[in-house]
Amino acid sequence: MKSAEVKDKCKQCSLYSDSRLFCSKLRGDELCELSDQSRTLSMKRGDTLKAKALETWPIVAIDGGVLSMQHLLQDGRKTIAALFMRGDIIDLRDISNRNRGALIALGNVSLCRLSTQVFERIMEKNVMAQKVIWENLRDQAFRAIDHSGDIAKKQALEKLASFIFECRNRQENFSKSEIVDIPVRRIDLAEYLGMQPETVSRCFKELEKREIVEAPSLSALRIKNVPVLRRIANGDKDVTINRIDNGRIKVLKIA
C-alpha cells in the first residue's frame, strides 16, 4: 500500500492524527509497514483481550475508549488495577503469567494490535517515536504509583478528587474547555477506587453540595474551585471554603 493511501486510511485514528502520539512520529515507509503488519480491533463493553491472543499480539495501542486491567479472585471479587486510554501503548511482551489480569473494555474501544517485529525496528531507528513511547510508559508508571498511594491511604472523597484531576490531565482538549470528561461508569470507577458505587455517588454529590464541582451529566463535570479540589486530593483534612449566602460570608469546612 502506498504512503498516501495509508495516511488516508489512518487519518481518522488519533494515534496518527494527534501530533503527540506514536504513529504521527513515523516516516511514510514506517507507517506503511506498521499498518500492513498490524491489525485494528473494535471492542464493546465487557469484551476481553484473551491471553492467547496477547501471545501473538502483545503490544496494544489505544485509539479511543477505556481499556481496564482487571483482576478476578476465586470468590468472584474483582478489582480494576489500571485504566488505559487514548494514546496509551500497552506492552505485555515477556510477561510470564498474563493470567494475573485481563484487559477488558469498559465501553466502546478502538485499538491497534501492533506487529512486534515492525515495532522493534521502528524503536531502534526512530528517535521521535522512542521519545513518545518512553514518555507514555513513564506516565503509566507514575499513574500506577499515584493510584497505589490513593488506594492505600486516602479517604473516599480524596480518592475521587484525585481521579478527577487524573481525567483532567489526560484530556486532550481540556485547555479549550472547562468540562472534565469522566470516561467510565460509576460502577467501574468504584472498582478502580476501591469503593462502593453508592459511596462514589455520595462523594460526587458532596463535591456539588460544597460548590467545588458542577456536574451537568454523569459523564462530565466542571471544576468550580480548583485550589480546594486540589487540597482535598492531596489529603488536606482542614479545607475550608468561603461562600457568600444572601450577602453574608459562610465558612464551610470539608471534613
DRENDREN-967833 format. One record per residue (C-alpha): residue in one letter; chain; x negated, y negated, z negated; residue number from 1. Coordinates in steps of 0.02 Angstrom, whole numbers, plus 50000, padded with zeros to 5 digits. Layout:
N
<node r="A" c="A" east="X" north="Y" up="Z" k="NUM"/>
...
//
This chain:
255
<node r="M" c="A" east="50000" north="50000" up="50000" k="1"/>
<node r="K" c="A" east="49934" north="49828" up="50045" k="2"/>
<node r="S" c="A" east="49892" north="49698" up="49913" k="3"/>
<node r="A" c="A" east="50034" north="49582" up="49967" k="4"/>
<node r="E" c="A" east="50160" north="49724" up="49956" k="5"/>
<node r="V" c="A" east="50100" north="49774" up="49783" k="6"/>
<node r="K" c="A" east="50109" north="49594" up="49721" k="7"/>
<node r="D" c="A" east="50286" north="49581" up="49788" k="8"/>
<node r="K" c="A" east="50330" north="49745" up="49702" k="9"/>
<node r="C" c="A" east="50255" north="49687" up="49537" k="10"/>
<node r="K" c="A" east="50315" north="49506" up="49537" k="11"/>
<node r="Q" c="A" east="50465" north="49545" up="49425" k="12"/>
<node r="C" c="A" east="50354" north="49632" up="49297" k="13"/>
<node r="S" c="A" east="50293" north="49523" up="49154" k="14"/>
<node r="L" c="A" east="50129" north="49619" up="49146" k="15"/>
<node r="Y" c="A" east="50087" north="49539" up="49314" k="16"/>
<node r="S" c="A" east="50191" north="49379" up="49317" k="17"/>
<node r="D" c="A" east="50133" north="49317" up="49145" k="18"/>
<node r="S" c="A" east="49958" north="49246" up="49163" k="19"/>
<node r="R" c="A" east="49914" north="49301" up="48986" k="20"/>
<node r="L" c="A" east="49947" north="49486" up="49014" k="21"/>
<node r="F" c="A" east="49845" north="49631" up="49081" k="22"/>
<node r="C" c="A" east="49895" north="49652" up="49264" k="23"/>
<node r="S" c="A" east="49883" north="49466" up="49300" k="24"/>
<node r="K" c="A" east="49694" north="49481" up="49275" k="25"/>
<node r="L" c="A" east="49671" north="49616" up="49407" k="26"/>
<node r="R" c="A" east="49597" north="49590" up="49580" k="27"/>
<node r="G" c="A" east="49702" north="49641" up="49730" k="28"/>
<node r="D" c="A" east="49613" north="49808" up="49753" k="29"/>
<node r="E" c="A" east="49626" north="49848" up="49567" k="30"/>
<node r="L" c="A" east="49811" north="49808" up="49563" k="31"/>
<node r="C" c="A" east="49842" north="49916" up="49717" k="32"/>
<node r="E" c="A" east="49751" north="50065" up="49644" k="33"/>
<node r="L" c="A" east="49832" north="50049" up="49473" k="34"/>
<node r="S" c="A" east="50005" north="50029" up="49548" k="35"/>
<node r="D" c="A" east="49981" north="50179" up="49662" k="36"/>
<node r="Q" c="A" east="49919" north="50294" up="49523" k="37"/>
<node r="S" c="A" east="50034" north="50236" up="49381" k="38"/>
<node r="R" c="A" east="50220" north="50263" up="49350" k="39"/>
<node r="T" c="A" east="50356" north="50147" up="49290" k="40"/>
<node r="L" c="A" east="50490" north="50206" up="49170" k="41"/>
<node r="S" c="A" east="50655" north="50135" up="49109" k="42"/>
<node r="M" c="A" east="50719" north="50191" up="48939" k="43"/>
<node r="K" c="A" east="50880" north="50161" up="48843" k="44"/>
<node r="R" c="A" east="50910" north="50156" up="48657" k="45"/>
<node r="G" c="A" east="50861" north="50320" up="48575" k="46"/>
<node r="D" c="A" east="50755" north="50385" up="48718" k="47"/>
<node r="T" c="A" east="50589" north="50460" up="48663" k="48"/>
<node r="L" c="A" east="50419" north="50471" up="48746" k="49"/>
<node r="K" c="A" east="50383" north="50655" up="48716" k="50"/>
<node r="A" c="A" east="50214" north="50712" up="48652" k="51"/>
<node r="K" c="A" east="50192" north="50825" up="48804" k="52"/>
<node r="A" c="A" east="50217" north="50679" up="48922" k="53"/>
<node r="L" c="A" east="50092" north="50574" up="48823" k="54"/>
<node r="E" c="A" east="49960" north="50706" up="48854" k="55"/>
<node r="T" c="A" east="49973" north="50664" up="49039" k="56"/>
<node r="W" c="A" east="50012" north="50478" up="49019" k="57"/>
<node r="P" c="A" east="49934" north="50423" up="48853" k="58"/>
<node r="I" c="A" east="49918" north="50238" up="48898" k="59"/>
<node r="V" c="A" east="50081" north="50140" up="48900" k="60"/>
<node r="A" c="A" east="50107" north="49956" up="48942" k="61"/>
<node r="I" c="A" east="50269" north="49870" up="48887" k="62"/>
<node r="D" c="A" east="50352" north="49759" up="49017" k="63"/>
<node r="G" c="A" east="50508" north="49720" up="48914" k="64"/>
<node r="G" c="A" east="50610" north="49779" up="48765" k="65"/>
<node r="V" c="A" east="50555" north="49853" up="48599" k="66"/>
<node r="L" c="A" east="50474" north="50024" up="48577" k="67"/>
<node r="S" c="A" east="50455" north="50090" up="48400" k="68"/>
<node r="M" c="A" east="50335" north="50212" up="48319" k="69"/>
<node r="Q" c="A" east="50445" north="50316" up="48205" k="70"/>
<node r="H" c="A" east="50402" north="50447" up="48076" k="71"/>
<node r="L" c="A" east="50531" north="50579" up="48028" k="72"/>
<node r="L" c="A" east="50518" north="50677" up="47866" k="73"/>
<node r="Q" c="A" east="50582" north="50854" up="47842" k="74"/>
<node r="D" c="A" east="50733" north="50795" up="47741" k="75"/>
<node r="G" c="A" east="50791" north="50680" up="47879" k="76"/>
<node r="R" c="A" east="50721" north="50518" up="47812" k="77"/>
<node r="K" c="A" east="50635" north="50409" up="47940" k="78"/>
<node r="T" c="A" east="50531" north="50252" up="47944" k="79"/>
<node r="I" c="A" east="50480" north="50134" up="48082" k="80"/>
<node r="A" c="A" east="50293" north="50109" up="48064" k="81"/>
<node r="A" c="A" east="50265" north="49990" up="48210" k="82"/>
<node r="L" c="A" east="50356" north="49889" up="48342" k="83"/>
<node r="F" c="A" east="50284" north="49869" up="48516" k="84"/>
<node r="M" c="A" east="50349" north="49729" up="48626" k="85"/>
<node r="R" c="A" east="50320" north="49640" up="48790" k="86"/>
<node r="G" c="A" east="50137" north="49641" up="48840" k="87"/>
<node r="D" c="A" east="50079" north="49773" up="48716" k="88"/>
<node r="I" c="A" east="49964" north="49911" up="48776" k="89"/>
<node r="I" c="A" east="49979" north="50074" up="48679" k="90"/>
<node r="D" c="A" east="49827" north="50187" up="48696" k="91"/>
<node r="L" c="A" east="49854" north="50360" up="48624" k="92"/>
<node r="R" c="A" east="49706" north="50449" up="48702" k="93"/>
<node r="D" c="A" east="49606" north="50571" up="48595" k="94"/>
<node r="I" c="A" east="49732" north="50571" up="48453" k="95"/>
<node r="S" c="A" east="49727" north="50748" up="48385" k="96"/>
<node r="N" c="A" east="49906" north="50753" up="48318" k="97"/>
<node r="R" c="A" east="50030" north="50644" up="48412" k="98"/>
<node r="N" c="A" east="50173" north="50732" up="48321" k="99"/>
<node r="R" c="A" east="50144" north="50621" up="48170" k="100"/>
<node r="G" c="A" east="50252" north="50490" up="48254" k="101"/>
<node r="A" c="A" east="50368" north="50470" up="48402" k="102"/>
<node r="L" c="A" east="50384" north="50323" up="48521" k="103"/>
<node r="I" c="A" east="50571" north="50285" up="48526" k="104"/>
<node r="A" c="A" east="50661" north="50145" up="48619" k="105"/>
<node r="L" c="A" east="50765" north="50027" up="48512" k="106"/>
<node r="G" c="A" east="50860" north="49962" up="48662" k="107"/>
<node r="N" c="A" east="50829" north="49947" up="48848" k="108"/>
<node r="V" c="A" east="50642" north="49962" up="48877" k="109"/>
<node r="S" c="A" east="50542" north="49947" up="49037" k="110"/>
<node r="L" c="A" east="50364" north="50008" up="49036" k="111"/>
<node r="C" c="A" east="50222" north="50068" up="49145" k="112"/>
<node r="R" c="A" east="50128" north="50229" up="49111" k="113"/>
<node r="L" c="A" east="49951" north="50186" up="49166" k="114"/>
<node r="S" c="A" east="49830" north="50302" up="49252" k="115"/>
<node r="T" c="A" east="49690" north="50335" up="49127" k="116"/>
<node r="Q" c="A" east="49559" north="50353" up="49264" k="117"/>
<node r="V" c="A" east="49603" north="50189" up="49350" k="118"/>
<node r="F" c="A" east="49621" north="50101" up="49183" k="119"/>
<node r="E" c="A" east="49447" north="50157" up="49132" k="120"/>
<node r="R" c="A" east="49370" north="50097" up="49296" k="121"/>
<node r="I" c="A" east="49453" north="49927" up="49277" k="122"/>
<node r="M" c="A" east="49394" north="49911" up="49098" k="123"/>
<node r="E" c="A" east="49216" north="49949" up="49149" k="124"/>
<node r="K" c="A" east="49207" north="49810" up="49279" k="125"/>
<node r="N" c="A" east="49340" north="49677" up="49247" k="126"/>
<node r="V" c="A" east="49288" north="49564" up="49103" k="127"/>
<node r="M" c="A" east="49450" north="49464" up="49101" k="128"/>
<node r="A" c="A" east="49554" north="49623" up="49090" k="129"/>
<node r="Q" c="A" east="49441" north="49684" up="48950" k="130"/>
<node r="K" c="A" east="49472" north="49523" up="48855" k="131"/>
<node r="V" c="A" east="49662" north="49542" up="48868" k="132"/>
<node r="I" c="A" east="49655" north="49722" up="48806" k="133"/>
<node r="W" c="A" east="49540" north="49684" up="48660" k="134"/>
<node r="E" c="A" east="49647" north="49536" up="48607" k="135"/>
<node r="N" c="A" east="49804" north="49642" up="48615" k="136"/>
<node r="L" c="A" east="49728" north="49785" up="48515" k="137"/>
<node r="R" c="A" east="49662" north="49661" up="48388" k="138"/>
<node r="D" c="A" east="49835" north="49583" up="48370" k="139"/>
<node r="Q" c="A" east="49910" north="49756" up="48346" k="140"/>
<node r="A" c="A" east="49783" north="49793" up="48209" k="141"/>
<node r="F" c="A" east="49817" north="49628" up="48118" k="142"/>
<node r="R" c="A" east="50006" north="49656" up="48128" k="143"/>
<node r="A" c="A" east="49983" north="49830" up="48054" k="144"/>
<node r="I" c="A" east="49879" north="49758" up="47912" k="145"/>
<node r="D" c="A" east="50006" north="49621" up="47876" k="146"/>
<node r="H" c="A" east="50151" north="49743" up="47886" k="147"/>
<node r="S" c="A" east="50071" north="49865" up="47764" k="148"/>
<node r="G" c="A" east="50047" north="49721" up="47640" k="149"/>
<node r="D" c="A" east="50227" north="49665" up="47663" k="150"/>
<node r="I" c="A" east="50296" north="49840" up="47631" k="151"/>
<node r="A" c="A" east="50185" north="49871" up="47480" k="152"/>
<node r="K" c="A" east="50205" north="49709" up="47383" k="153"/>
<node r="K" c="A" east="50337" north="49590" up="47448" k="154"/>
<node r="Q" c="A" east="50517" north="49575" up="47394" k="155"/>
<node r="A" c="A" east="50661" north="49586" up="47518" k="156"/>
<node r="L" c="A" east="50678" north="49401" up="47557" k="157"/>
<node r="E" c="A" east="50490" north="49384" up="47578" k="158"/>
<node r="K" c="A" east="50484" north="49531" up="47698" k="159"/>
<node r="L" c="A" east="50621" north="49457" up="47806" k="160"/>
<node r="A" c="A" east="50538" north="49286" up="47809" k="161"/>
<node r="S" c="A" east="50376" north="49367" up="47866" k="162"/>
<node r="F" c="A" east="50468" north="49462" up="48003" k="163"/>
<node r="I" c="A" east="50548" north="49301" up="48067" k="164"/>
<node r="F" c="A" east="50375" north="49225" up="48088" k="165"/>
<node r="E" c="A" east="50314" north="49384" up="48172" k="166"/>
<node r="C" c="A" east="50454" north="49366" up="48300" k="167"/>
<node r="R" c="A" east="50418" north="49181" up="48324" k="168"/>
<node r="N" c="A" east="50233" north="49210" up="48350" k="169"/>
<node r="R" c="A" east="50265" north="49345" up="48480" k="170"/>
<node r="Q" c="A" east="50397" north="49248" up="48575" k="171"/>
<node r="E" c="A" east="50341" north="49193" up="48747" k="172"/>
<node r="N" c="A" east="50436" north="49029" up="48759" k="173"/>
<node r="F" c="A" east="50453" north="48977" up="48577" k="174"/>
<node r="S" c="A" east="50363" north="48812" up="48607" k="175"/>
<node r="K" c="A" east="50502" north="48767" up="48730" k="176"/>
<node r="S" c="A" east="50645" north="48821" up="48617" k="177"/>
<node r="E" c="A" east="50693" north="48807" up="48434" k="178"/>
<node r="I" c="A" east="50779" north="48977" up="48441" k="179"/>
<node r="V" c="A" east="50689" north="49131" up="48374" k="180"/>
<node r="D" c="A" east="50747" north="49293" up="48456" k="181"/>
<node r="I" c="A" east="50774" north="49440" up="48338" k="182"/>
<node r="P" c="A" east="50743" north="49584" up="48460" k="183"/>
<node r="V" c="A" east="50802" north="49730" up="48353" k="184"/>
<node r="R" c="A" east="50964" north="49781" up="48271" k="185"/>
<node r="R" c="A" east="50979" north="49757" up="48084" k="186"/>
<node r="I" c="A" east="50986" north="49943" up="48052" k="187"/>
<node r="D" c="A" east="50817" north="49960" up="48140" k="188"/>
<node r="L" c="A" east="50749" north="49806" up="48051" k="189"/>
<node r="A" c="A" east="50796" north="49888" up="47886" k="190"/>
<node r="E" c="A" east="50694" north="50042" up="47932" k="191"/>
<node r="Y" c="A" east="50546" north="49933" up="47982" k="192"/>
<node r="L" c="A" east="50550" north="49830" up="47822" k="193"/>
<node r="G" c="A" east="50589" north="49975" up="47705" k="194"/>
<node r="M" c="A" east="50758" north="49904" up="47653" k="195"/>
<node r="Q" c="A" east="50941" north="49950" up="47662" k="196"/>
<node r="P" c="A" east="51041" north="49871" up="47806" k="197"/>
<node r="E" c="A" east="51154" north="49786" up="47678" k="198"/>
<node r="T" c="A" east="51002" north="49706" up="47598" k="199"/>
<node r="V" c="A" east="50943" north="49640" up="47766" k="200"/>
<node r="S" c="A" east="51114" north="49560" up="47795" k="201"/>
<node r="R" c="A" east="51115" north="49484" up="47620" k="202"/>
<node r="C" c="A" east="50943" north="49409" up="47649" k="203"/>
<node r="F" c="A" east="50996" north="49329" up="47814" k="204"/>
<node r="K" c="A" east="51148" north="49256" up="47726" k="205"/>
<node r="E" c="A" east="51041" north="49192" up="47583" k="206"/>
<node r="L" c="A" east="50924" north="49101" up="47703" k="207"/>
<node r="E" c="A" east="51076" north="49025" up="47789" k="208"/>
<node r="K" c="A" east="51156" north="48976" up="47624" k="209"/>
<node r="R" c="A" east="50996" north="48886" up="47572" k="210"/>
<node r="E" c="A" east="50995" north="48799" up="47742" k="211"/>
<node r="I" c="A" east="50824" north="48869" up="47783" k="212"/>
<node r="V" c="A" east="50885" north="48950" up="47944" k="213"/>
<node r="E" c="A" east="51039" north="48942" up="48052" k="214"/>
<node r="A" c="A" east="51100" north="49099" up="48140" k="215"/>
<node r="P" c="A" east="51205" north="49065" up="48295" k="216"/>
<node r="S" c="A" east="51212" north="49253" up="48327" k="217"/>
<node r="L" c="A" east="51148" north="49419" up="48258" k="218"/>
<node r="S" c="A" east="51005" north="49418" up="48384" k="219"/>
<node r="A" c="A" east="50944" north="49239" up="48365" k="220"/>
<node r="L" c="A" east="50915" north="49106" up="48235" k="221"/>
<node r="R" c="A" east="50849" north="48930" up="48216" k="222"/>
<node r="I" c="A" east="50722" north="48890" up="48081" k="223"/>
<node r="K" c="A" east="50779" north="48729" up="47997" k="224"/>
<node r="N" c="A" east="50644" north="48720" up="47862" k="225"/>
<node r="V" c="A" east="50480" north="48795" up="47922" k="226"/>
<node r="P" c="A" east="50373" north="48748" up="47768" k="227"/>
<node r="V" c="A" east="50495" north="48827" up="47645" k="228"/>
<node r="L" c="A" east="50515" north="48985" up="47750" k="229"/>
<node r="R" c="A" east="50325" north="48997" up="47761" k="230"/>
<node r="R" c="A" east="50309" north="48983" up="47572" k="231"/>
<node r="I" c="A" east="50437" north="49121" up="47549" k="232"/>
<node r="A" c="A" east="50345" north="49231" up="47674" k="233"/>
<node r="N" c="A" east="50183" north="49201" up="47579" k="234"/>
<node r="G" c="A" east="50261" north="49259" up="47415" k="235"/>
<node r="D" c="A" east="50287" north="49092" up="47329" k="236"/>
<node r="K" c="A" east="50402" north="49127" up="47180" k="237"/>
<node r="D" c="A" east="50432" north="48942" up="47142" k="238"/>
<node r="V" c="A" east="50506" north="48873" up="47303" k="239"/>
<node r="T" c="A" east="50624" north="48725" up="47284" k="240"/>
<node r="I" c="A" east="50723" north="48629" up="47413" k="241"/>
<node r="N" c="A" east="50788" north="48453" up="47401" k="242"/>
<node r="R" c="A" east="50957" north="48443" up="47486" k="243"/>
<node r="I" c="A" east="51074" north="48295" up="47495" k="244"/>
<node r="D" c="A" east="51255" north="48333" up="47448" k="245"/>
<node r="N" c="A" east="51379" north="48189" up="47452" k="246"/>
<node r="G" c="A" east="51239" north="48062" up="47439" k="247"/>
<node r="R" c="A" east="51155" north="48149" up="47290" k="248"/>
<node r="I" c="A" east="50994" north="48248" up="47292" k="249"/>
<node r="K" c="A" east="51024" north="48429" up="47240" k="250"/>
<node r="V" c="A" east="50874" north="48536" up="47193" k="251"/>
<node r="L" c="A" east="50887" north="48719" up="47244" k="252"/>
<node r="K" c="A" east="50766" north="48850" up="47182" k="253"/>
<node r="I" c="A" east="50731" north="49008" up="47280" k="254"/>
<node r="A" c="A" east="50714" north="49148" up="47153" k="255"/>
//
